[in-house]
Amino acid sequence: MRGAWAQTGKCIAKHTRNSYLYCMPSTRHKVCSESIIPLEEAAKNAKTSTALADLDHTINETLVNIQTCRNDREAATDRLKKQEKIIKKRIFDMRENMNKHLDDLERKLLNELTTVYTSCKSKNGKIHKQLNEMEKEIKRLQEQMSQLKRFAPDIHVFLSTNHMNKEIHDEVKSITKALVSVRDYNIDIEIHQGITSLLKDVDYFAGVKVDESTINCPFKDSKIDQAQIQVPTSQQVQTRRSIDNTKLKLRKKFEIEQKGLEIYITGCAILSNGNLLFADNAGKNVIMEYNKDGRLIRDIPVSGRPWDLTVIDTRQIAVSYHALNYIEIIDLKKKKVMKTVKLKNSCRGMSYSDRKIYVVVSFVGIVVLDMEGTILNTIKCDINVFNIATTDDRIYYTVAYLNTVECRTTAGNNIWNFKDKSLYSPGGIATDSAQNLFVVGKESNNLMTLQDDGNVSKTLLIKADGLNKPSRLYYNKEMNILLVCNKNDGVAFIYSVIYD
């Protein structure tokens, strides 16, 4: 006999074509057949049953919930539209104000240029006039002498010659005295450092940020909505290290050689042999290699002005080029480019871990590459990210204008965000072997360490320690050495990291 079996508690019933065989609970299930009732009898009063009423209520409630969610999303869309309109107006107003301010500065500068030019021209014109007058006087004496030679008697010539000599001597003396005070003028222009910095450092007009939050959805299930607590593995428990007793001991302080009109350190690293690498984006097309005593060993030629670099192994590094939209893998011993990877936009901060290269690409995100240069993944992030650090399972980066440090999984899922009033305009970032972080504040002139969960922080260095707009740092996990670089004065610090 065909049918479907259903289990209720410890009893089994079979649904046949004409009847629903219901098995009543029994200790030994010896007399189940006595409890079987026909389907028609079981279905009596089904239309007025509580089950049907509950089903009807659930359907109606679900429809109401759907409409509620739809209304909520429509309101959210309208809100986004209004926000877009407001932001567009703010951008337009900002641009108008900037244009007006720049027009005023241009007008002021042109007026100043006209005043300076007129003054210099006037001073040159004054001596020019004196020279013209002297020329006329000398030509008059020349003509007079010519007339004397032709028509005057000797006695007259003799007397006139002495007189004319005195006149010429007086004229020469007068003009010589005037020429002593004459100056030569060259007009030039000195661009304000803020304008130079704007053109060089500021590569975005403003930042559009998105704040995400959960919606109050009526479909939420309390069982599903329960927080999931990750239990650390035994390996994580063993390697976790508190930052409370972290200390720094200065090993060396030195100045990086300036090779251009200014210095702008945008990348640094420590090799396995203790040598140091520096990228100066305002210098020449080289990576500078120093020894641990702060002495320049060599310049490693590269194809453009480097932005950042990361160590792959004892022989290879990867270098990014902000203005050229590509990265290179370079053999240090051969000083040879092994691979060039072209990307969509300007390339910023870099990091290497687990045989992957992570590159921050402007307006794209964090691009993950394998060693062949194949793009494995692209992780969306704020468009204003410049600095990055990675481990096998985490990505860390700083957002300067938001004053935040953010931590994500290598899949791009957010883990934690850190923000503190003592950290202003965070720049370079590095992680130690326990996934605790080091981060510098460019404007707050300090260096902080953060616990691996982003909840605890500690200030290790301040301006009094020599930090002056610190921009980059690098941590060597094998030697427990931290390299910190100031942005514009070229001062570098090497510290031993001590964990008590």
C-alpha positions in Angstrom: 0.0 0.0 0.0 1.5 3.3 -1.1 1.7 6.2 1.3 3.9 8.6 3.1 5.2 7.9 6.6 5.3 10.7 9.2 6.9 10.5 12.6 5.4 12.2 15.7 7.4 11.9 18.8 8.1 8.2 19.1 5.0 7.1 17.0 4.8 6.6 13.3 1.7 7.3 11.1 1.1 6.4 7.5 -0.9 8.8 5.2 -2.8 6.7 2.7 -5.1 7.9 -0.1 -8.3 7.6 1.9 -7.3 7.8 5.5 -4.7 9.3 7.9 -3.5 6.5 10.1 -2.6 8.1 13.4 -0.5 6.2 15.9 -1.3 7.1 19.5 1.7 6.9 21.9 2.1 3.5 23.5 4.6 2.0 25.7 5.4 -0.9 23.4 3.4 0.0 20.3 1.7 -3.3 20.4 -1.8 -2.1 19.6 -1.2 0.8 17.2 -4.1 -0.3 14.9 -6.6 0.4 17.7 -5.6 4.1 17.6 -5.9 4.6 13.8 -8.7 7.0 12.8 -10.0 7.9 9.2 -8.7 11.1 7.6 -12.2 12.5 7.2 -12.7 12.2 11.0 -9.4 13.9 11.6 -10.3 16.7 9.2 -13.6 17.6 10.9 -13.9 21.3 11.8 -10.6 22.0 10.1 -11.9 25.4 8.8 -12.5 26.6 12.3 -9.4 25.0 13.9 -6.8 27.0 15.8 -4.1 25.8 13.4 -5.9 27.4 10.4 -6.5 30.6 12.4 -2.8 30.7 13.3 -1.8 30.1 9.6 -4.1 32.9 8.5 -2.7 35.2 11.2 0.9 34.4 10.1 0.1 35.1 6.4 -1.5 38.4 7.2 1.3 39.4 9.6 3.9 38.4 6.9 2.2 40.6 4.3 2.1 43.5 6.8 5.8 43.0 7.5 6.6 42.9 3.8 4.8 46.2 3.3 6.5 47.7 6.4 9.9 46.7 5.0 9.0 48.0 1.6 8.0 51.3 3.0 11.1 51.5 5.1 13.3 50.8 2.1 11.4 53.4 0.0 11.9 55.9 2.8 15.6 55.0 2.9 15.9 55.5 -0.9 14.3 58.9 -0.6 16.6 59.8 2.3 19.6 58.8 0.2 18.4 60.9 -2.7 18.1 63.9 -0.4 21.5 63.2 1.1 23.0 63.1 -2.4 21.4 66.4 -3.3 22.7 68.0 -0.1 26.2 66.7 -0.7 26.2 67.8 -4.3 25.3 71.3 -3.2 28.0 71.2 -0.5 30.6 70.1 -3.1 29.4 72.8 -5.5 29.5 75.5 -2.8 33.0 74.3 -1.7 34.2 74.5 -5.3 32.7 77.9 -5.7 34.3 79.1 -2.5 37.7 77.6 -3.5 37.4 79.3 -7.0 36.6 82.6 -5.4 39.4 82.3 -2.9 41.9 81.3 -5.7 40.6 84.2 -7.9 41.2 86.6 -5.0 44.7 85.2 -4.4 45.4 85.4 -8.1 44.3 89.0 -8.3 46.3 90.0 -5.3 49.4 88.2 -6.7 49.0 89.9 -10.1 48.7 93.3 -8.4 51.8 92.6 -6.3 53.6 91.6 -9.5 52.6 94.8 -11.3 53.7 96.9 -8.3 57.1 95.2 -8.1 57.6 95.3 -11.9 56.7 99.0 -12.0 59.0 99.8 -9.1 62.0 98.0 -10.6 61.3 99.5 -14.1 61.1 103.0 -12.5 64.5 102.6 -10.8 66.0 101.4 -14.1 64.3 104.3 -15.9 65.8 106.9 -13.6 69.4 105.9 -14.3 68.6 105.5 -18.0 67.4 109.1 -18.0 70.6 110.3 -16.3 72.7 108.4 -18.9 70.8 110.1 -21.7 71.3 113.5 -20.3 75.0 112.9 -19.8 75.2 111.6 -23.4 73.7 114.8 -24.7 76.1 116.9 -22.6 79.1 115.0 -23.8 77.9 115.3 -27.4 77.5 119.1 -26.9 81.1 119.3 -25.7 82.2 117.2 -28.6 80.6 119.5 -31.0 82.0 122.5 -29.2 85.5 121.0 -29.4 85.1 120.4 -33.1 84.2 124.1 -33.6 87.2 125.2 -31.6 89.6 123.1 -33.7 88.2 124.5 -36.9 87.8 128.2 -36.2 89.2 129.3 -32.8 92.8 130.7 -32.3 95.2 128.6 -30.3 94.9 130.7 -27.1 91.2 130.3 -27.2 91.6 126.5 -27.8 94.0 126.3 -24.9 91.7 128.0 -22.4 88.6 126.2 -23.6 90.3 122.8 -23.4 91.0 123.2 -19.7 87.4 124.3 -19.1 85.9 121.4 -21.1 88.1 118.8 -19.3 86.7 120.1 -16.0 83.1 119.7 -17.3 83.7 116.2 -18.5 85.4 115.2 -15.3 82.4 116.6 -13.3 79.9 114.7 -15.5 81.8 111.4 -15.2 82.1 111.8 -11.4 78.3 112.6 -11.2 77.3 109.5 -13.2 79.8 107.2 -11.4 78.3 108.3 -8.1 74.8 107.6 -9.4 75.8 104.1 -10.7 77.1 103.0 -7.3 73.6 102.9 -5.9 72.1 101.2 -9.0 70.9 97.6 -8.4 70.1 94.8 -10.9 66.7 93.3 -10.4 65.4 89.8 -11.2 61.7 89.1 -10.6 60.8 85.5 -9.6 58.0 83.9 -7.7 57.9 81.8 -4.5 55.0 79.4 -4.4 53.4 79.1 -1.0 54.3 75.7 0.6 50.6 75.0 1.3 49.9 75.3 -2.5 52.8 73.0 -3.3 51.6 70.5 -0.7 48.0 70.8 -2.1 49.1 69.9 -5.6 51.4 67.1 -4.4 49.8 65.5 -1.4 46.1 66.2 -1.8 44.8 63.8 -4.5 41.1 63.9 -3.6 38.6 66.8 -3.4 36.8 65.3 -0.4 35.8 61.9 0.9 32.4 60.4 0.5 31.8 58.1 3.5 29.1 55.5 4.2 27.9 54.8 7.7 26.2 51.3 7.8 23.8 50.2 10.5 21.3 47.3 10.8 17.7 48.0 10.0 14.8 47.3 12.4 13.4 44.5 10.3 10.2 42.7 11.6 11.4 39.4 10.1 14.4 39.1 12.4 14.6 35.8 14.2 16.0 36.0 17.7 17.7 32.7 17.1 19.4 34.0 14.0 20.1 37.4 15.5 22.1 36.1 18.4 25.7 37.3 18.5 28.2 34.7 17.5 31.2 34.7 19.7 34.4 33.5 18.1 36.4 31.2 20.4 40.1 31.7 19.9 42.2 28.7 18.9 44.9 27.4 21.3 47.5 28.8 19.0 45.9 32.3 19.2 45.7 32.1 22.9 49.3 31.2 23.2 50.5 34.0 20.9 48.3 36.8 22.2 50.4 39.4 23.9 49.3 42.3 26.0 50.6 45.8 25.0 50.7 47.0 28.6 54.4 46.3 29.1 55.5 47.1 25.5 58.5 49.5 25.5 60.8 51.0 22.9 64.6 51.4 23.2 66.3 53.8 20.7 69.1 52.1 18.9 69.9 54.7 16.2 68.7 58.1 14.9 70.0 59.5 11.6 69.1 61.6 8.6 68.2 60.2 5.2 70.1 61.9 2.4 68.1 64.4 0.5 68.5 63.9 -3.3 66.0 66.4 -4.7 64.8 69.9 -3.9 63.0 68.4 -0.9 62.5 65.1 0.8 59.3 63.1 1.1 59.6 59.7 2.7 56.7 57.5 1.5 58.0 54.0 2.2 60.5 52.1 4.3 61.4 48.5 5.1 63.9 46.4 7.0 65.7 43.5 5.2 66.5 40.2 6.9 70.2 41.3 7.2 69.2 44.4 9.1 69.7 46.8 6.2 67.1 49.5 5.7 65.3 50.6 2.5 63.7 54.0 1.9 61.5 55.4 -0.8 61.7 59.2 -1.3 58.9 60.3 -3.7 60.4 63.8 -4.0 63.9 62.5 -4.8 65.4 60.6 -7.7 64.3 57.3 -9.3 66.0 55.1 -6.7 65.4 53.1 -3.5 68.0 54.0 -1.0 69.7 51.2 1.1 71.3 52.0 4.4 73.0 49.8 7.0 71.8 49.6 10.6 74.3 52.3 11.6 72.6 54.8 9.3 75.2 54.9 6.6 74.1 55.0 2.9 75.3 51.8 1.2 73.8 52.2 -2.3 71.1 53.5 -4.5 69.0 50.9 -6.2 67.7 52.3 -9.6 64.0 52.0 -10.3 61.8 53.1 -13.2 60.2 56.2 -11.5 59.8 58.0 -8.3 58.8 55.3 -5.8 55.9 55.6 -3.5 55.9 52.5 -1.2 57.7 49.2 -1.0 57.4 45.8 0.7 59.8 43.0 1.3 58.9 39.7 -0.4 62.0 37.6 0.6 65.8 38.0 1.0 66.2 38.8 -2.7 63.0 40.5 -3.8 61.0 43.6 -3.0 57.8 45.0 -4.6 57.6 48.8 -5.3 54.6 50.9 -6.1 54.5 54.1 -8.2 51.8 56.6 -7.3 52.0 58.6 -10.5 52.6 55.7 -13.0 49.8 53.3 -12.1 51.9 50.2 -11.8 54.0 48.1 -9.4 57.3 46.3 -10.0 58.9 43.2 -8.4 62.6 43.9 -8.2 65.6 41.5 -7.7 67.8 43.3 -5.2 71.0 41.5 -6.1 70.7 41.9 -9.8 69.0 45.3 -9.6 66.6 44.0 -12.2 62.9 44.3 -12.7 61.4 40.8 -12.6 57.8 41.7 -13.3 55.7 44.8 -13.9 51.9 44.8 -13.1 49.8 47.6 -14.6 46.8 48.7 -12.5 43.9 51.0 -13.2 44.8 54.0 -11.1 47.6 55.4 -8.9 49.3 52.8 -6.6 49.8 53.7 -3.0 50.6 51.5 0.1 51.8 47.9 -0.2 52.1 44.9 2.0 53.1 41.2 1.5 52.0 38.1 3.3 51.1 34.5 2.6 52.6 34.7 -1.0 50.2 37.6 -1.9 50.9 41.2 -2.6 48.3 43.7 -1.4 48.2 47.1 -3.1 46.0 50.1 -2.4 44.8 51.4 -5.8 43.2 54.8 -5.9 39.4 54.7 -6.3 39.5 50.9 -6.7 40.3 49.5 -3.3 42.8 47.0 -2.0 43.9 44.8 -4.9 45.2 41.3 -4.0 47.8 39.8 -6.4 49.6 36.5 -6.6 53.3 36.4 -7.4 52.5 36.1 -11.1 50.6 39.5 -11.0 47.2 37.9 -11.4 44.4 39.8 -9.5 42.9 37.4 -7.0 40.5 39.8 -5.3 39.6 43.4 -4.8 38.5 44.6 -1.4 36.5 47.8 -1.2 37.7 50.4 1.3 37.6 54.2 1.8 39.0 56.0 -1.3 41.4 57.9 1.0 43.3 54.9 2.2 47.1 55.2 1.7 48.8 52.9 4.2 48.3 49.2 4.8 49.6 46.2 6.7 48.6 42.6 6.5 48.9 39.2 8.1 47.8 35.8 6.8 44.2 36.5 7.8 43.8 40.2 8.5 44.2 43.5 6.7 44.8 46.8 8.6 44.7 50.3 7.1 44.5 53.9 8.2 42.0 56.6 7.0 43.8 59.9 7.7 40.8 62.3 7.3 38.6 60.2 9.5 41.4 59.6 12.1 40.6 55.9 12.1 42.4 52.6 12.0 40.4 49.7 10.5 40.8 46.0 10.7 39.3 43.5 8.2 39.5 39.9 7.3 41.4 39.1 4.1 37.9 38.5 2.6 37.0 42.1 3.3 34.7 41.6 6.3 35.0 44.3 9.0 36.4 43.2 12.4 36.9 46.4 14.3 37.5 50.2 13.9 39.7 52.3 16.2 39.4 56.0 16.8 40.9 58.1 19.6 41.3 61.8 20.1 45.0 61.4 20.8 45.6 59.9 17.2 45.2 62.6 14.6 45.7 61.9 10.9 47.1 58.4 11.2 49.7 57.4 8.6 52.0 54.4 8.5 51.0 51.1 10.2 52.7 47.8 11.0 51.8 44.7 12.9 53.9 42.5 15.2 53.9 38.7 15.5 50.9 38.8 17.9 48.8 40.9 15.6 49.2 44.0 17.8 49.6 47.2 15.8 52.0 50.1 15.6 50.6 53.3 14.0 51.9 56.9 13.7 49.8 60.1 13.9 51.2 62.6 11.3 49.5 65.6 12.8 49.4 64.4 16.5 53.2 63.6 16.2 53.0 60.4 18.1 53.3 56.6 17.8 50.8 54.3 19.4 50.4 50.6 19.8 47.0 48.9 19.6 45.9 45.6 21.1 44.9 43.0 18.5 41.2 43.5 19.2 41.3 47.3 18.7 40.0 48.0 22.2 43.2 49.0 24.1 45.9 51.5 23.0 49.1 52.9 24.4 51.2 55.9 23.4 54.9 54.9 23.0 56.5 58.1 21.4 55.5 61.8 21.2 56.9 64.9 19.6 59.4 65.4 22.4 61.0 62.1 21.2 61.8 63.7 17.8 58.6 62.8 15.9 57.9 65.6 13.3 55.0 64.6 11.0 55.9 60.9 11.2 54.6 59.2 8.0 56.0 55.6 7.7 57.1 52.8 9.8 58.1 49.1 9.4 58.4 46.3 12.0 60.8 43.4 11.6 59.2 40.4 13.4 62.3 38.3 13.5 64.5 40.9 15.1 61.8 42.9 17.0 63.1 46.1 15.4 60.8 49.1 14.6 61.8 51.7 11.9 60.0 55.0 12.1 60.4 57.9 9.5 59.5 61.5 9.6 57.8 62.7 6.4 59.7 65.9 5.4 62.9 66.3 7.5 64.3 62.9 6.6 64.9 61.8 10.2 64.7 58.0 10.8 64.7 56.2 14.1 65.5 52.5 14.8 64.0 51.1 18.0 64.3 47.7 19.7 60.8 46.6 20.8 60.8 45.2 24.3 58.0 43.0 25.6 58.3 42.6 29.4 
